[in-house]
Amino acid sequence: MAQVSVTIDDKTYRMACDEGQEEHLLGLAEQLDGYIRHLKGSFGEIGDHRLSVMAGIMVMDELSDTKERLGKLEAEIASLKNERDSAEKKAHAAGGAIAGDISRLAERVQAIAKKLDG
């Protein structure tokens, strides 16, 4: 287990994380620090606990929006896959019909060629 020191609101916290996740954890702490600094800039010193709760709510709001967008994108992907599958079936059916038409035309050309030879 790796150890990382993160700084949030000018306070340093020592945290554990999986090996290789140190940079990720530092980035997350930096984002949270950004939320708290933004809130401090907007509301002033309103207490660490309240700032943490407000930052948490901001993060959850962003997560909620992201989940909603993801759901819409997943629905769009499913719809596009259905359209693709339908188009593939139509193309396959059309390909079979075209092959049949070509076969019949080839038979007609052979019949005409026999008449011309005979």
N, C-alpha and C positions, 0 to 999 in steps of 0.2 A: 504494500500500500504506500503510495507516494504522499508526501506532505507539501502543501503549498501555503504561502502566506498571501492573503488577498487584502486589499485596502478598500474599504467602503466608508464613505463620509469621514475620511481622514482617520479612521480607526483600522488597525490591522488585526486580522483574524487568521489563525492557523487552522487549515482544513486538510482533511485526508481525501484522497481520490485514488482511483485506479491508476496503475502505471500507464503512462502515455496520455493521460487525460489532463495533465497539468495546464497546458496552454488553453484548453477548452474551458476549464474552471476559471482561469484568470480572465478570459474573455467574458464569461458570464458575470463574474464579479464586477468587471469594468462596466458592463451594461447596467447592472443594478445600481452601481455608483452613479451612473449618468442619470438614471431616473430620480434618485434621491437628490442629487445636485439640482436637477430641474425643479423638483418640488420645493426645495429650500429656496431657490431663486424666486419662485412664485409666491410662496407663503411665509418665508422667513423661518426662524427657529420655532418650530411647533412641537418639538419633542421627538426623540429618536424612535420611540415606539410608534407614534402616529405617522411619522415619515415612512417607516418600514411598512406599515399597513397600507398606506396610500400607494407606495411603490408596488407592493404586492398586487393591489387591485388594478393598477395600470398594466402590470404584466399579464394578469389574468384576462383583462379586457382585450389586450393584444392577442393573447392565445385564443380567446373566444372568436375574434374576427378571423384569425388564421384558420381555425377549425371550420368555420362557416365557408370560407373561400375554398378550403380543401374539399369539403363536401360537395360544393358546386362543381369543382373541377373533376372530382371522381364521377359525378353524375354525367357530366359532359363527356368524359372519356368512355363511360359505359354506353352512352348514346352513339358516339362515334364508332365504337366497336360493333354495335348492332347494325349501324348503317353500312359499315364495311362488310360485315358478314352477309347482309342482304345483297349488297352490290356484287360480292363474289359469287353468290348463288345465281344471280341474274346473269352474270358474265359466263358462268359455267353452262347455264341453260342455253344462252345465246350461242356459245361456242359449239355446243352439241347441235343446235339447229343449223348453224353455218356449215358445220362439217357434213350434215345430212344434205344440205343444199348443194355443196361442192360435189359430193358423191353422185347426186342425181344429175348434176350438170356434166360431170365426167362421163357418166353412162350415156347421156344424150350426145355428147361430142363423139364418143366411140361409135354410137349407132349411126351418126351422120357420116363419120369417116368410113364406115363399112359400106354405106350406100354409095359414097363417092368412089370407092375402090371397085365396087361390084358392078 
